[in-house]
Amino acid sequence: MNTTKVTNKKTLPNKKERHRLFGSVEAGPRTKPVNKQEMADLQNTKKDFMFDIDAVGISNVKHPIQVSSSLEPKFQTTIASFTFTSSIDKDSKGTNMSRFTEQLHEYHSANFFINIDSLKQFTKDLTSRLKQKDACMEVTFPWFFERKGPSSNLTGLNHADVTIKVTYDIDSGYDVEVSLTGTITTLCPCSKEISEYSAHNQRGNVTMTVSLVEDFDEHEIDWKQVLLEAAESNASARIHPVLKRPDEKLVTEHAFENPRFVEDIVRLVAADLYELPYVEKFKVTCRNEESIHLHDAIASVTYDKNNE
Ligand SMILES: Nc1nc2c(ncn2[C@@H]2O[C@H](COP(=O)(O)OP(=O)(O)OP(=O)(O)O)[C@@H](O)[C@H]2O)c(=O)[nH]1
């Protein structure tokens, strides 16, 4: 290894002098309290502040998390983005924002696994910690799963974006919404029909947002895998990280044999979700990134079984 040092030719002022050169000044007299007990607590000021606030809190909190899965890898760490909020009434000036991340770190240190049950516990605890009547948290993360080539069986990791949103209200209890965005291939039926050869295709992003029945047992059913399957099994073809030529041939032919409009995707996925007894209501959206346009094709279906 070459350990020769490069000789510095300039003589620089020391670091403190450099900071002064760029505008740093000496500390002024300190007159305000440094003990927490003596500090002003503006957040907890009680007065008529005119309006209740629906949601106040923090968003874009990046944090490592642990997730379990019915597909390989069965346990994984991934990076999540959290949003934490609660409502406050018009007599409170503000919330105590440090308590959101304070609680997150406490959970993290106690081996926090992200699932519906643990988020229910988290929001309930947060409600008491904040001394408010409700709390809401939303967590979004890439969930990874193994995918094999259809002929070679060669494996790689794909991912889908997953969101869990849990609200706890001391009067009405829990509200849980789960969501997954999976990526698929769609082959245009119109293009297939009218062209002498081939058909153009798209990369489709299918987002399913679902309300599950109250007694849904996530230890019995991995809803992530179910939603992924709803998107992929209705696609022209699935997406693969590793494809050899025999795989590529199968995937290409499968897409040609299963052409889909963006409308077909949202209706077919809606049908699968409709058939799941533990799904109460759902929204399916699809956004196809066109390969023959700069724009995307979009469609959505919303359905609530309670309104039947
Ligand atoms: N309510 C409120 N807080 C803010 C805002 N902007 C920053 N802060 C936060 O105020 C925080 C102080 O947090 P608090 O939780 O109120 O601190 P505290 O009163 O010492 O905490 P407790 O001991 O839990 O009562 C800092 O973490 C800042 O991030 C804002 O717009 N509204």
The ligand as a Gaussian input file, in Angstrom:
#p B3LYP/6-31G(d) Opt

LIG

0 1
 N      -46.282000      21.860000      19.072000
 C      -45.282000      22.148000      18.217000
 N      -44.029000      21.726000      18.518000
 C      -43.043000      21.992000      17.619000
 C      -43.291000      22.673000      16.410000
 N      -42.126000      22.762000      15.725000
 C      -41.198000      22.130000      16.472000
 N      -41.733000      21.661000      17.640000
 C      -41.115000      20.798000      18.618000
 O      -41.253000      21.124000      19.949000
 C      -40.536000      20.073000      20.569000
 C      -40.526000      20.204000      22.048000
 O      -41.299000      19.068000      22.332000
 P      -42.264000      18.861000      23.507000
 O      -42.674000      17.455000      23.341000
 O      -43.362000      19.860000      23.563000
 O      -41.244000      19.058000      24.706000
 P      -41.516000      18.968000      26.246000
 O      -42.681000      19.819000      26.627000
 O      -40.192000      19.237000      26.866000
 O      -41.874000      17.426000      26.367000
 P      -42.718000      16.657000      27.504000
 O      -41.782000      16.454000      28.664000
 O      -43.079000      15.356000      26.854000
 O      -43.921000      17.487000      27.859000
 C      -39.264000      19.865000      19.821000
 O      -39.109000      18.478000      19.630000
 C      -39.624000      20.551000      18.484000
 O      -39.438000      19.651000      17.417000
 C      -44.618000      23.106000      16.120000
 O      -44.923000      23.705000      15.076000
 N      -45.575000      22.807000      17.056000

